[in-house]
Amino acid sequence: MNDGLGNPKNTKSLLLAHKTPPSMGLGVRSDAEAAVRAGIRHIQFAVRPEADAVAIDEYLKSLKPIPSPRLVKGKLSRSANRGREVFESAGCASCHSGELYTDQKKHDLGIGKWLDEGKSYDTPTLIEVWRTAPYLYDGRAASIEDMLKKHNVDDKHGKTSNLTNKQIEDLAEFVLSL
């Protein structure tokens, strides 16, 4: 249902969607192609020629990431380099792994509320996450720091509860530099 009541607000970026299945916040579509076609049917309530879906697929595939404005002369800042170490030691890389910073799996991070409680969410890519605030499926985290400090139930979203404010800032700087 697309009524917005108890349904995730799918804030995932469409950038790299065709390279990072499954699709949708809950991973309910096997891949971006299936999501495009379901969107035409169930959001636009339309019957369109397959060529329209193919054109949307091709457009989405053509989107390319651009360097983060947080980079310094194209490289990570000192803070972001420290944050990369925190990213590894806090366990963030266990789910946000590889070249696209996603394991392409669903995880229950304890973030679901009301009708969404207990649901597993697709691990989004962190590429260009600097563009996509607010964060989490429903946008309740205004910033990466907010997500790591206030919305990381039982350290399921990386072991961040014992990090210092400076470590959280460095971690956020790394993530926002991707």
Phi, psi and omega per residue, in radians:
M1 nan 2.548 -3.129
N2 -1.966 0.596 -3.098
D3 -1.527 -0.154 3.121
G4 1.397 0.030 3.137
L5 -1.714 1.871 3.121
G6 1.302 0.117 3.140
N7 -1.805 2.468 3.111
P8 -1.028 2.486 3.061
K9 -1.598 1.637 -2.963
N10 -1.137 1.588 -3.095
T11 -1.644 0.194 3.110
K12 -1.095 2.448 3.080
S13 -1.206 2.586 3.052
L14 -1.480 -0.179 3.061
L15 -1.069 2.245 3.128
L16 1.176 0.223 -3.117
A17 -1.017 -0.595 -3.129
H18 -1.373 -0.128 3.105
K19 -1.882 -0.102 -3.017
T20 -2.273 1.040 3.093
P21 -1.166 2.797 -0.015
P22 -1.314 3.060 -3.099
S23 -1.918 2.796 -3.105
M24 1.377 2.711 -3.089
G25 -0.989 -0.685 3.130
L26 -1.556 0.049 -3.141
G27 1.151 0.507 -3.067
V28 -1.339 -0.225 3.075
R29 -1.942 2.361 -3.057
S30 -1.072 -0.548 -3.134
D31 -2.807 3.069 -3.077
A32 -1.155 -0.591 3.112
E33 -1.051 -0.790 3.109
A34 -1.119 -0.653 -3.137
A35 -1.165 -0.711 3.116
V36 -1.052 -0.825 -3.100
R37 -1.177 -0.673 3.092
A38 -1.172 -0.632 3.107
G39 -1.094 -0.732 3.112
I40 -1.091 -0.775 -3.102
R41 -1.263 -0.824 -2.922
H42 -1.802 -0.207 3.083
I43 -1.888 -0.793 3.096
Q44 -1.467 -0.231 -3.099
F45 0.885 0.869 -3.064
A46 -2.292 2.721 2.964
V47 -1.961 1.961 -3.082
R48 -2.085 2.737 3.072
P49 -1.108 2.595 3.111
E50 -0.951 -0.549 3.141
A51 -1.032 -0.547 3.102
D52 -1.168 -0.769 3.120
A53 -1.120 -0.719 3.116
V54 -1.086 -0.706 3.119
A55 -1.109 -0.713 3.091
I56 -1.118 -0.782 3.090
D57 -0.974 -0.832 -3.105
E58 -1.118 -0.690 3.090
Y59 -1.079 -0.858 -3.114
L60 -1.088 -0.671 3.105
K61 -1.157 -0.444 -3.106
S62 -1.362 -0.277 -3.129
L63 -1.182 2.272 -3.126
K64 -2.123 2.426 3.108
P65 -1.160 2.622 3.046
I66 -1.999 2.736 -3.125
P67 -1.074 2.511 3.108
S68 -1.126 2.447 3.058
P69 -1.171 -0.164 3.120
R70 -1.421 -0.236 3.115
L71 -1.197 2.599 3.112
V72 -1.921 1.907 -3.071
K73 0.926 0.715 3.088
G74 1.402 0.072 -3.097
K75 -2.196 2.821 3.086
L76 -1.127 2.463 3.041
S77 -1.235 2.986 3.079
R78 -1.053 -0.733 3.117
S79 -1.066 -0.781 -3.139
A80 -1.148 -0.623 3.077
N81 -1.122 -0.725 3.052
R82 -1.114 -0.690 3.127
G83 -1.102 -0.582 3.090
R84 -1.072 -0.691 3.104
E85 -1.138 -0.715 3.101
V86 -1.135 -0.723 3.113
F87 -0.934 -0.772 3.126
E88 -1.240 -0.876 -3.039
S89 -1.225 -0.500 3.131
A90 -1.413 -0.129 3.106
G91 1.537 0.153 3.139
C92 -1.069 -0.621 -3.083
A93 -1.232 -0.199 3.119
S94 -1.208 -0.520 3.081
C95 -1.875 -0.693 3.119
H96 -1.640 1.303 -2.977
S97 -2.006 2.928 3.044
G98 1.290 -3.049 -3.086
E99 -1.045 -0.555 -3.108
L100 -1.778 0.101 3.090
Y101 0.955 0.819 3.023
T102 -2.695 2.505 3.040
D103 -1.611 -0.009 3.125
Q104 1.014 0.593 3.115
K105 -2.149 2.917 3.076
K106 -1.798 2.528 -3.127
H107 -2.446 2.490 3.000
D108 -1.580 1.875 -3.105
L109 -1.716 0.134 -3.132
G110 1.271 0.360 -3.083
I111 -1.713 -0.202 -3.120
G112 -1.163 2.439 3.117
K113 -2.116 2.617 3.094
W114 0.909 -2.086 -3.088
L115 -1.189 -0.262 -3.122
D116 -1.654 0.011 -3.101
E117 -1.080 2.382 3.104
G118 1.427 0.051 -3.131
K119 -1.498 2.647 3.077
S120 -1.698 2.507 -3.104
Y121 -2.082 2.553 3.095
D122 -1.125 2.440 3.074
T123 -1.341 1.924 -3.128
P124 -1.332 2.697 2.986
T125 -1.112 2.608 3.065
L126 -1.679 -0.009 3.105
I127 -1.113 2.226 -3.115
E128 1.066 0.475 3.103
V129 -1.117 -0.330 3.077
W130 -1.065 -0.360 -3.140
R131 -1.552 -0.246 -2.820
T132 -1.926 0.296 3.089
A133 -1.084 2.637 -0.010
P134 -1.316 2.997 -2.982
Y135 -1.984 2.938 -3.033
L136 1.343 2.899 -2.995
Y137 -1.050 -0.440 -3.097
D138 -1.984 0.136 3.083
G139 1.269 0.316 -3.065
R140 -1.313 -0.314 3.119
A141 -1.700 1.973 -3.081
A142 -1.204 -0.469 -3.089
S143 -2.490 2.919 3.055
I144 -1.081 -0.734 3.119
E145 -1.035 -0.748 3.113
D146 -1.051 -0.762 3.125
M147 -1.072 -0.781 -3.081
L148 -1.258 -0.559 -3.091
K149 -1.559 -0.785 -2.982
K150 -1.768 -0.425 -2.975
H151 -2.130 0.534 3.118
N152 -1.963 1.307 -3.060
V153 -1.047 2.162 3.080
D154 0.923 0.547 3.111
D155 0.985 0.540 3.109
K156 -1.341 -0.284 -3.113
H157 -1.890 0.814 -3.034
G158 1.631 2.603 -3.104
K159 -1.466 1.535 -3.038
T160 -1.973 -0.141 -3.038
S161 -1.128 -0.454 -3.124
N162 -1.762 0.112 3.127
L163 -1.336 2.576 3.049
T164 -1.312 2.871 3.075
N165 -1.016 -0.679 3.132
K166 -1.126 -0.714 3.104
Q167 -1.132 -0.694 3.087
I168 -1.102 -0.767 3.114
E169 -1.066 -0.763 3.133
D170 -1.150 -0.727 3.112
L171 -1.075 -0.809 3.118
A172 -1.066 -0.711 3.136
E173 -1.084 -0.713 3.101
F174 -1.098 -0.903 -3.103
V175 -1.038 -0.719 -3.124
L176 -1.326 -0.114 3.086
S177 -1.635 -0.112 -3.086
L178 -1.350 nan nan
